[in-house]
Amino acid sequence: MIKKMNVELLEAAKHRVPNISVLINLVSKRSRQLIAGQRPMVKVESRQPELEDIVLKETADGKIMAEIDLSGE
C-alpha cells in the first residue's frame, strides 16, 4: 500500500528544514518516537492520521527542529 504525504505540509516543513536528507531523518526519527508512545505536539485533525503528516506539521509549526553537528567528531 502506497502512503501519500500531505504535499502542503511537506512544502511548509521544507521551509523550516530545507535539506531533504535532514528532513527525511527528522521525520523518520520522530515517527519512531510517536510509535513508541510519545504524544504529538500538534492538534491531530483526523481519527487515523499518517504519522508522517503529524511530524511534518510539527516541523512546519516549529515544534521540532534538527540539530546538525558540524564539528566532524
C-alpha positions as CSV (number, residue, x, y, z in Angstrom):
1,M,0.0,0.0,0.0
2,I,1.4,3.4,-1.0
3,K,1.1,6.2,1.6
4,K,0.7,9.7,0.4
5,M,2.1,12.6,2.4
6,N,0.2,15.9,2.5
7,V,2.1,18.0,0.0
8,E,1.2,21.3,1.6
9,L,2.6,20.1,4.9
10,L,5.7,18.8,3.1
11,E,6.3,22.2,1.5
12,A,5.8,24.0,4.8
13,A,8.2,21.7,6.6
14,K,10.8,22.2,3.8
15,H,10.8,25.9,4.5
16,R,11.9,25.1,8.1
17,V,14.3,22.3,7.1
18,P,15.4,22.9,3.5
19,N,17.9,20.0,3.4
20,I,15.9,17.0,2.2
21,S,18.2,14.4,3.8
22,V,17.9,16.1,7.2
23,L,14.2,16.4,6.8
24,I,13.8,12.7,6.0
25,N,15.9,11.7,9.0
26,L,13.9,14.0,11.2
27,V,10.6,12.6,10.0
28,S,11.9,9.0,10.5
29,K,13.2,9.6,14.0
30,R,10.2,11.5,15.2
31,S,7.8,8.9,13.7
32,R,9.6,6.2,15.7
33,Q,9.1,8.3,18.8
34,L,5.4,8.6,18.1
35,I,5.1,4.8,17.5
36,A,6.9,4.3,20.9
37,G,4.2,6.2,22.6
38,Q,5.2,9.9,22.7
39,R,2.3,12.3,22.2
40,P,2.0,14.6,19.2
41,M,2.9,18.3,19.8
42,V,0.2,19.5,17.5
43,K,-3.6,19.0,17.3
44,V,-4.4,15.9,15.3
45,E,-7.2,16.6,12.8
46,S,-8.3,13.1,11.8
47,R,-9.0,9.9,13.6
48,Q,-6.2,8.0,12.0
49,P,-3.6,10.5,10.6
50,E,-0.5,9.4,8.9
51,L,2.5,9.7,11.3
52,E,4.5,11.5,8.7
53,D,1.8,14.2,8.4
54,I,1.9,14.7,12.1
55,V,5.7,15.1,12.1
56,L,5.6,17.4,9.0
57,K,3.0,19.6,10.9
58,E,5.2,19.6,14.0
59,T,8.1,20.7,11.9
60,A,6.2,23.3,9.9
61,D,4.9,24.8,13.2
62,G,8.4,25.0,14.6
63,K,7.6,22.4,17.4
64,I,10.6,20.3,16.4
65,M,13.9,21.1,14.9
66,A,17.0,19.3,13.6
67,E,20.4,19.8,15.2
68,I,23.3,19.3,12.9
69,D,26.8,18.6,14.4
70,L,29.3,20.2,12.0
71,S,32.3,19.6,14.3
72,G,33.2,16.3,12.5
73,E,33.9,14.4,15.7
